[in-house]
Amino acid sequence: MFDTSTFIGLILALFIGVTLGLIGSGGSILTVPILVYVVGLNPVIATAYSLFIVGSTAFVGSIRHTLDKNVVFKIVALFGIPSLLSVFFTRSQLVPLLPDEFILKNNFIIPKSTLIMILFAIVMFAAASRMIKKPRQKNIGKQEITTAAIPLIFQGVLIGMVSGIVGAGGGFLIVPALLFFANLPMRKAVGTSLTIVAIQSLAGFAGDLSYQHIDWPLILSFSAISILGLFIGIRLSKRIIDGNLQKIFGWFILIMALYILSKEILGY
């Protein structure tokens, strides 16, 4: 049986899927805080659970977008495979090596869980700045998709490493990368992002299986409700202008980042 805080978390899980369905990103930005501050999980465990919940939801979304021909599989290969290898290596090899505490100047000690949440907030600030600042659209109807291998591979490795450390699927970094560097239209960027997020998130979770005890009833319940929210988000996305949606969500994650920092640094 789930307790009251877990039931509240399950209700909020609906919004995880809605954000993924709307803009192909943002699932982990909601999942990790919900699991940590509402359900009460340790941040290290929450990041692992986040990878499965977001990955399974994104996988269902990628199937839907594949049927709608909104997934560019060449970009998935160039970006997604390096990202997969990077996030798997980070979760299976680097994260377990992190000490439980970090000693800074003047013998100031910061727990690993606190450091992870602070790093997560910093990544959220970066994501918010990209979403709030509206990218310039050039020749929207005639833009050509570019698939330069080296930039996409490099970004895949970098984003995979960040995703592995903070337990985030990385969609909030992938979507801007696909818009700027691959010149994808927004709808194809969302579909391609969900496919990449599914690959790297589930790979990262696989890296956790060797050293984490998994509460399967909990994460399967979260995933089921999140997938329901995904379909709601996909329906809503057809009625909302993409640029306005990105700005609104950008301000939302900026506020959440400030909240996390106040909780972890000020204890408020």
C-alpha positions, 0 to 999 in steps of 0.5 A: 500500500502507498502512503499519502505522500506517494498518492500525491506524487502519483497524482503529480506524475500526470504532469510529467507525461503532459510536459513530455507530450507538449514539448518533448522535454521537461519530464525529469525536471518534474520527476526528480523534485516530485520523488525527492520532496513529495514522495521523500526518496533519497536524491540518488535513488530518485535520479535512478527512478526518474530515468525509468519513469521518463524513459518509459513515457518517452518510449511510448511517445516516440512510437506515436511520433514515429507513426506520425513521421516526426522522428529523424532516425539519422539524427537519433543515430548520430546523437542518440547512440553517443548519448546512450553510451555516455549516460550508461558509462556515467551511471554505471561507472562514475556515479557509484564512485562519487563519495557520500560527502564532499569536503570543500574549503574550511572543512565545509562538508556537502553531502552527495545528495545535496550536491546532486540537487544543486547541480540539477538546479544549475542545469535547470537554470540553463534550460530555462534561459534557452526556453525563455529566449525565443530562438530566431526563426529563419525561413520556417517553411523552407528550412533544411534539416542538417545532420553534421556528424561531429557536432551532433556526436559531441553534443550527444556525449556531453548531454548524456554525461549531464543526464547520467549525473542528474538523472535527467532525460536531457530533453530540455537540452536536446530540443534546443540542440536539435532546433539550433544545430540540426535545424529541425522544425519544432514538431520533428524536434519533439518527436526526435527528442522523445526517441533519444530521451527514451534510449538514453534514459532506459540505458542509464536506468540499466546501469543502475540495476547492478547497485540499486534496489528497485521499488517496481510497484512504485515506478511502474505506477508512476510510469503508467500515470505519466504515460496517460499524461503523455497522451493528454499533452500530445492532444494539447500540443496541437492547440498551443503555439510552440513559442509561447509554450516554451516561454511559459515552461521556461519560467516554470522551471526557473521558479522550480530551480530557485525552489530547489536551491532555497531548499538545499542551501537555505533549508527553507 
